């Protein structure tokens, strides 16, 4: 297996592999689920955020020289969203994601370069198809389909398919407005500028909401010479920056496209913090081993320089819920939860205008607020998400339906669902 934390053996080049997508009118677009003051969130870095930083693994992927940047960025995005739900540690198979993304694209367009069995190591994939593959096929742990030469451009073995995790639905949403080619080609400069500004707004909102974003960008010179190292005394924390976008840019860069994961932003310095997949730590020459870099807002605003901004949400499938264990008459259930448990029953709220419910749990000197978030579908009689807010350390909220646990939110986290009918749904909020 290629080590995800240290350089690949004899690595001389860093792979890219982002292929820009074609228009698809079926794309679902990201809309913030609640108001977030992006100005107040300026400077956010999801990796070291007080509430969300723990959902990132400490290590960074290293894709080596292969064109698998989309699969690597998508896998890291998946890990983060997976960990937010308090699920067991999991490392998704990047080559499983890569193969299925290319297969889905090939099945539509039949282009030889997209053939999933093509062994050219530099061929890439589309972000939309990577996310779609995660939703359609799930993904196994990398131990079942390793990131090794023998597995490249090969159909995953039955064992990997069997282990593909399907108990979560991957809802993937696009941030940047897209247009059919015949329209995109005729957009006026001010129209392209409007699209760029909206994309930047959506990107900042999405990160401020706690979601990283996978996207692709084009280089205008060789990646080896595209970096600016921080000057002594600046406030970049030693993080490298990608060179500024060439002025009066009107065309796409002539070099390969590369996909990365946006994890932060800084309004004062007008830049996005991006996590790369070229390794980190001792022995990594790129980026001084930090694994992240800054990309200026001008890149995001530019219609030709960047594209294909996607975020994901993991939704709990009602059918995958497991029964709540019932202890036997002599079972040791451990100490009673600290604080007072509050049960909220939704059965009487199916026709209500809102499904927002505030509950509080008294834990010593703390009063913890839990807010059950409503959305449009919730108003139609479905529970879609639950989030604990406030000083929620040690607090657990179990969402149940007819005696089965659908999901658990804890320590300021949240769980999102598909269309779970409210009849029979309860939420137990109490101490862990």
C-alpha positions as CSV (number, residue, x, y, z in Angstrom):
1,X,0.0,0.0,0.0
2,X,1.2,3.5,-0.8
3,X,1.9,5.2,2.5
4,X,-0.6,8.1,3.0
5,X,1.7,10.0,5.3
6,X,5.1,9.9,3.7
7,X,6.5,10.2,0.1
8,X,6.0,7.4,-2.4
9,X,9.2,5.5,-3.2
10,X,11.2,7.1,-5.9
11,X,8.6,9.8,-6.5
12,X,9.9,12.4,-9.0
13,X,6.7,14.0,-10.1
14,X,3.4,15.0,-8.5
15,X,0.2,13.8,-10.2
16,X,-2.8,15.8,-11.2
17,X,-5.8,14.3,-13.0
18,X,-8.8,16.7,-12.8
19,X,-11.0,16.4,-15.9
20,X,-13.5,19.3,-16.3
21,X,-17.1,18.1,-16.5
22,X,-19.7,18.5,-19.2
23,X,-23.0,20.3,-18.5
24,X,-25.7,18.2,-16.8
25,X,-29.0,19.8,-16.2
26,X,-29.8,17.4,-13.4
27,X,-27.2,18.8,-11.1
28,X,-28.4,19.6,-7.6
29,X,-27.1,23.0,-6.3
30,X,-25.8,23.8,-2.8
31,X,-27.9,26.2,-0.8
32,X,-26.9,27.1,2.8
33,X,-29.1,25.4,5.4
34,X,-28.9,28.2,7.8
35,X,-27.5,31.7,8.0
36,X,-23.8,31.9,8.6
37,X,-21.9,35.2,9.0
38,X,-19.1,34.6,6.6
39,X,-17.4,37.9,7.5
40,X,-17.2,36.7,11.1
41,X,-15.9,33.3,10.0
42,X,-13.0,34.8,8.0
43,X,-9.8,33.0,8.9
44,X,-11.5,29.7,9.4
45,X,-9.5,26.5,8.8
46,X,-11.6,23.4,9.1
47,X,-8.5,21.3,9.9
48,X,-7.8,23.2,13.2
49,X,-11.3,24.3,14.0
50,X,-12.3,23.9,17.6
51,X,-15.4,21.9,16.7
52,X,-14.7,20.4,13.3
53,X,-10.9,19.9,13.2
54,X,-11.2,16.5,14.9
55,X,-13.1,15.1,11.9
56,X,-10.0,15.3,9.7
57,X,-7.3,12.6,10.0
58,X,-3.9,13.8,11.1
59,X,-2.3,12.5,7.9
60,X,-2.5,13.6,4.3
61,X,-3.0,11.6,1.2
62,X,-0.1,11.2,-1.4
63,X,-1.4,10.3,-4.8
64,X,2.1,9.9,-6.2
65,X,2.5,10.5,-9.9
66,X,-0.9,9.0,-10.8
67,X,-3.8,11.1,-12.2
68,X,-6.0,10.4,-9.2
69,X,-6.3,13.8,-7.6
70,X,-10.1,13.7,-7.8
71,X,-10.3,10.4,-6.0
72,X,-7.9,11.5,-3.3
73,X,-9.7,14.8,-2.7
74,X,-13.1,13.0,-2.7
75,X,-11.9,10.4,-0.3
76,X,-10.7,13.0,2.2
77,X,-14.0,14.9,1.9
78,X,-15.8,11.6,2.5
79,X,-13.7,10.8,5.6
80,X,-14.5,14.2,7.1
81,X,-18.2,13.9,6.6
82,X,-18.1,10.3,7.8
83,X,-16.3,11.2,11.0
84,X,-18.8,14.0,11.7
85,X,-21.4,11.4,12.3
86,X,-19.4,9.6,14.9
87,X,-18.9,6.5,12.9
88,X,-16.0,4.0,13.3
89,X,-12.7,5.0,11.7
90,X,-12.7,4.4,8.0
91,X,-10.2,4.9,5.1
92,X,-12.1,4.8,1.8
93,X,-10.5,3.1,-1.2
94,X,-9.2,5.7,-3.6
95,X,-8.7,3.3,-6.5
96,X,-12.3,2.1,-6.0
97,X,-13.5,5.7,-6.3
98,X,-11.2,6.4,-9.3
99,X,-12.3,3.3,-11.2
100,X,-16.0,3.9,-10.7
101,X,-15.8,7.6,-11.6
102,X,-14.1,6.8,-14.9
103,X,-16.5,4.0,-15.6
104,X,-19.6,6.2,-15.1
105,X,-18.1,8.8,-17.4
106,X,-17.2,6.2,-20.0
107,X,-20.6,4.7,-20.0
108,X,-22.0,8.1,-21.0
109,X,-19.5,9.5,-23.4
110,X,-17.6,6.4,-24.6
111,X,-14.3,8.3,-25.0
112,X,-11.2,6.1,-25.1
113,X,-9.4,8.3,-22.6
114,X,-12.2,7.7,-20.1
115,X,-12.1,3.9,-20.4
116,X,-11.7,2.7,-16.8
117,X,-9.4,-0.1,-18.0
118,X,-7.0,2.3,-19.8
119,X,-3.6,1.9,-18.0
120,X,-2.3,5.4,-18.7
121,X,-1.5,6.6,-15.2
122,X,-1.9,10.2,-16.0
123,X,-5.6,10.0,-17.1
124,X,-7.9,11.7,-14.7
125,X,-11.6,11.7,-13.7
126,X,-14.5,14.1,-13.0
127,X,-15.6,15.3,-9.5
128,X,-19.3,14.8,-10.2
129,X,-18.7,11.2,-11.3
130,X,-16.5,10.5,-8.2
131,X,-19.3,11.7,-5.9
132,X,-22.0,9.9,-8.0
133,X,-19.9,6.7,-7.7
134,X,-19.8,7.0,-3.9
135,X,-23.6,7.4,-3.9
136,X,-24.3,4.6,-6.4
137,X,-21.7,2.0,-5.3
138,X,-20.6,3.0,-1.8
139,X,-16.9,2.5,-1.1
140,X,-15.0,-0.2,0.8
141,X,-12.1,0.4,3.2
142,X,-8.8,0.7,1.4
143,X,-7.6,-2.5,3.0
144,X,-10.0,-4.3,0.6
145,X,-8.9,-2.5,-2.5
146,X,-5.5,-1.0,-1.9
147,X,-3.7,1.9,-3.5
148,X,-1.1,-0.3,-5.3
149,X,0.0,-0.9,-8.9
150,X,-1.7,-4.2,-9.2
151,X,-5.1,-2.6,-8.6
152,X,-4.7,0.4,-11.0
153,X,-7.3,0.5,-13.8
154,X,-8.8,-2.8,-12.7
155,X,-12.4,-3.7,-11.8
156,X,-12.5,-4.0,-8.0
157,X,-12.7,-7.6,-6.9
158,X,-15.9,-9.1,-5.5
159,X,-14.6,-8.8,-1.9
160,X,-14.2,-5.0,-2.3
161,X,-17.7,-4.7,-3.9
162,X,-19.2,-6.7,-1.0
163,X,-17.6,-4.5,1.6
164,X,-18.7,-1.3,-0.2
165,X,-20.5,0.7,2.5
166,X,-24.0,1.5,1.4
167,X,-25.7,2.4,4.6
168,X,-25.2,6.1,3.9
169,X,-26.6,8.0,0.9
170,X,-24.1,10.5,-0.5
171,X,-26.0,13.7,-1.5
172,X,-23.7,15.8,-3.6
173,X,-24.3,19.4,-4.5
174,X,-22.7,21.8,-7.0
175,X,-21.7,25.3,-6.0
176,X,-20.7,27.0,-9.2
177,X,-23.5,27.8,-11.7
178,X,-23.1,25.7,-14.9
179,X,-24.4,26.3,-18.4
180,X,-24.7,24.3,-21.6
181,X,-21.7,24.8,-23.8
182,X,-23.6,26.8,-26.4
183,X,-24.6,29.3,-23.7
184,X,-21.3,29.3,-21.8
185,X,-19.4,30.1,-25.0
186,X,-21.5,33.3,-25.4
187,X,-21.5,34.7,-21.9
188,X,-20.4,38.3,-21.7
189,X,-17.5,39.3,-19.4
190,X,-19.8,40.9,-16.8
191,X,-22.0,37.7,-16.8
192,X,-18.9,35.5,-16.2
193,X,-17.9,37.9,-13.4
194,X,-21.3,37.5,-11.8
195,X,-20.9,33.7,-11.9
196,X,-17.4,33.9,-10.3
197,X,-18.6,36.2,-7.5
198,X,-21.5,33.8,-6.7
199,X,-19.2,30.8,-6.7
200,X,-16.9,32.6,-4.2
201,X,-19.9,33.4,-2.0
202,X,-21.2,29.9,-2.1
203,X,-17.7,28.5,-1.4
204,X,-17.3,30.8,1.7
205,X,-20.8,29.9,2.9
206,X,-20.2,26.2,2.5
207,X,-16.9,26.2,4.4
208,X,-18.4,28.4,7.1
209,X,-21.2,25.9,7.5
210,X,-18.5,23.2,8.1
211,X,-18.3,21.5,4.8
212,X,-15.1,21.2,2.7
213,X,-15.4,21.5,-1.1
214,X,-13.7,19.6,-3.9
215,X,-12.9,21.6,-7.0
216,X,-10.6,21.8,-9.9
217,X,-8.3,24.5,-11.3
218,X,-5.9,24.9,-14.3
219,X,-2.3,25.9,-14.1
220,X,-0.8,28.6,-16.3
221,X,2.7,27.3,-15.9
222,X,4.3,24.1,-14.8
223,X,3.2,23.1,-11.3
224,X,6.9,22.8,-10.3
225,X,7.3,26.6,-10.7
226,X,3.9,27.8,-9.7
227,X,4.5,28.3,-6.0
228,X,5.4,31.3,-3.9
229,X,7.0,30.6,-0.6
230,X,6.0,32.8,2.3
231,X,8.3,35.7,3.2
232,X,9.7,35.9,6.7
233,X,7.3,37.8,9.0
234,X,4.1,37.3,7.0
235,X,1.1,35.7,8.6
236,X,0.7,32.6,6.3
237,X,1.9,30.2,9.1
238,X,4.6,29.1,6.7
239,X,2.1,28.0,4.1
240,X,3.0,28.2,0.4
241,X,0.7,30.1,-2.0
242,X,-0.1,29.4,-5.6
243,X,1.0,32.2,-7.9
244,X,-1.5,34.9,-8.7
245,X,-3.7,34.5,-11.7
246,X,-2.2,36.1,-14.8
247,X,-3.9,39.4,-15.5
248,X,-6.3,39.8,-18.4
249,X,-6.7,36.0,-18.4
250,X,-9.2,34.9,-21.0
251,X,-8.4,31.2,-21.6
252,X,-7.9,28.1,-19.7
253,X,-4.4,27.3,-18.6
254,X,-2.4,25.1,-20.9
255,X,-1.3,22.7,-18.2
256,X,-3.1,19.9,-16.5
257,X,-6.1,20.5,-14.3
258,X,-5.7,19.5,-10.6
259,X,-8.4,18.9,-8.0
260,X,-8.0,19.8,-4.3
261,X,-10.1,20.2,-1.2
262,X,-11.0,23.8,0.0
263,X,-11.0,23.8,3.8
264,X,-10.7,27.5,4.8
265,X,-10.8,31.1,3.7
266,X,-9.3,34.5,4.6
267,X,-11.1,37.6,3.5
268,X,-8.4,40.0,4.7
269,X,-5.8,38.3,2.4
270,X,-8.4,37.3,-0.3
271,X,-7.5,33.6,-0.4
272,X,-8.8,30.1,0.0
273,X,-7.0,27.4,2.0
274,X,-6.7,24.2,0.1
275,X,-5.6,20.7,1.1
276,X,-3.6,18.9,-1.5
277,X,-2.9,15.2,-2.1
278,X,0.9,15.4,-2.5
279,X,1.8,14.2,0.9
280,X,3.0,16.1,4.0
281,X,5.6,15.8,6.7
282,X,9.3,15.1,6.6
283,X,10.8,14.4,3.2
284,X,8.1,16.2,1.3
285,X,9.7,19.0,-0.6
286,X,6.5,20.5,-1.9
287,X,4.8,23.0,0.4
288,X,7.5,22.7,3.0
289,X,5.7,19.4,4.0
290,X,2.6,21.2,5.3
291,X,0.1,19.6,2.9
292,X,-1.9,22.7,2.3
293,X,-1.6,25.9,0.3
294,X,-3.3,29.2,-0.4
295,X,-5.2,30.0,-3.6
296,X,-6.2,33.6,-4.3
297,X,-9.8,34.7,-4.6
298,X,-9.0,35.8,-8.2
299,X,-8.8,32.1,-9.2
300,X,-12.2,31.4,-7.8
301,X,-13.8,34.4,-9.4
302,X,-12.3,33.6,-12.8
303,X,-14.7,31.7,-15.1
304,X,-11.9,29.8,-16.9
305,X,-9.4,29.2,-14.2
306,X,-11.6,27.0,-11.8
307,X,-14.7,24.9,-12.1
308,X,-16.6,21.9,-10.7
309,X,-17.1,22.9,-7.1
310,X,-18.8,20.1,-5.2
311,X,-19.7,19.4,-1.6
312,X,-21.3,16.3,-0.1
313,X,-23.6,15.4,2.8
314,X,-24.0,11.9,4.2
315,X,-27.6,11.0,4.8
316,X,-28.7,8.2,7.0
317,X,-30.9,5.7,5.2
318,X,-33.9,4.8,7.2
319,X,-33.7,1.2,6.0
320,X,-30.2,0.8,7.4
321,X,-31.2,1.7,11.0
322,X,-30.3,-1.0,13.6
323,X,-32.6,-2.0,16.5
324,X,-31.7,-0.5,19.8
325,X,-30.2,-3.2,22.0
326,X,-32.4,-4.3,24.9
327,X,-30.4,-5.3,27.9
328,X,-31.3,-8.6,29.7
329,X,-32.7,-8.6,33.2
330,X,-29.2,-8.9,34.8
331,X,-27.3,-6.9,32.2
332,X,-24.8,-4.3,33.5
333,X,-25.8,-1.1,31.7
334,X,-23.1,1.0,33.3
335,X,-23.6,4.3,35.1
336,X,-26.7,6.4,34.5
337,X,-26.2,9.3,32.1
338,X,-25.3,12.5,33.7
339,X,-27.9,15.2,33.6
340,X,-31.5,14.9,32.7
341,X,-32.7,13.1,29.6
342,X,-35.4,14.9,27.5
343,X,-37.5,13.0,25.0
344,X,-39.0,15.0,22.1
345,X,-41.8,13.2,20.2
346,X,-42.5,14.5,16.7
347,X,-45.7,12.5,16.0
348,X,-47.9,15.6,16.7
349,X,-45.9,17.9,14.5
350,X,-46.5,16.4,11.0
351,X,-48.7,19.2,9.8
352,X,-46.9,22.0,11.7
353,X,-45.3,24.9,10.0
354,X,-42.0,24.2,11.8
355,X,-40.2,21.3,13.3
356,X,-37.7,23.4,15.2
357,X,-37.6,22.2,18.8
358,X,-35.4,23.6,21.5
359,X,-34.5,21.3,24.4
360,X,-32.1,21.7,27.2
361,X,-30.3,19.3,29.4
362,X,-29.0,20.5,32.8
363,X,-25.6,19.1,33.5
364,X,-24.3,20.5,36.7
365,X,-23.7,24.2,36.1
366,X,-24.2,23.9,32.3
367,X,-27.4,24.3,30.4
368,X,-27.0,22.6,27.0
369,X,-29.2,23.6,24.1
370,X,-30.0,21.2,21.4
371,X,-31.6,22.6,18.2
372,X,-33.4,20.2,15.9
373,X,-32.9,21.9,12.5
374,X,-35.9,22.0,10.1
375,X,-35.7,22.3,6.3
376,X,-38.3,22.4,3.5
377,X,-38.9,18.6,3.5
378,X,-39.2,18.7,7.3
379,X,-42.1,21.0,7.0
380,X,-43.7,18.4,4.7
381,X,-43.6,15.9,7.5
382,X,-40.1,14.5,7.3
383,X,-37.1,14.8,9.7
384,X,-34.0,15.7,7.8
385,X,-31.3,16.6,10.3
386,X,-30.5,17.1,13.9
387,X,-27.8,19.3,15.3
388,X,-26.6,19.9,18.8
389,X,-25.5,23.5,19.5
390,X,-24.1,25.2,22.5
391,X,-21.6,23.8,25.0
392,X,-22.5,20.2,24.0
393,X,-19.5,18.3,25.2
394,X,-20.7,15.1,26.8
395,X,-24.2,15.4,25.4
396,X,-25.7,12.8,23.2
397,X,-28.9,13.0,21.1
398,X,-30.3,9.6,19.8
399,X,-32.8,9.8,16.9
400,X,-35.1,6.8,17.0
401,X,-38.0,5.6,15.0
402,X,-40.2,2.7,16.2
403,X,-37.4,1.5,18.5
404,X,-34.6,1.7,16.0
405,X,-31.7,4.1,16.2
406,X,-31.4,6.1,13.0
407,X,-28.5,8.2,14.1
408,X,-26.6,9.8,17.0
409,X,-25.4,13.4,17.3
410,X,-22.9,14.3,19.9
411,X,-20.4,17.0,21.0
412,X,-21.7,19.7,18.7
413,X,-22.1,17.4,15.7
414,X,-25.1,16.7,13.6
415,X,-26.7,13.9,11.6
416,X,-28.5,14.3,8.3
417,X,-31.3,12.0,7.0
418,X,-33.2,11.3,3.9
419,X,-37.0,11.4,4.0
420,X,-37.7,10.0,7.4
421,X,-41.4,10.3,8.2
422,X,-42.0,12.0,11.6
423,X,-44.6,9.4,12.8
424,X,-43.0,7.4,15.5
425,X,-39.8,9.5,15.6
426,X,-38.3,10.5,19.0
427,X,-35.1,12.2,20.0
428,X,-33.5,11.4,23.4
429,X,-31.2,14.1,24.6
430,X,-29.0,13.4,27.6
431,X,-25.6,13.0,29.0
432,X,-23.1,10.6,27.5
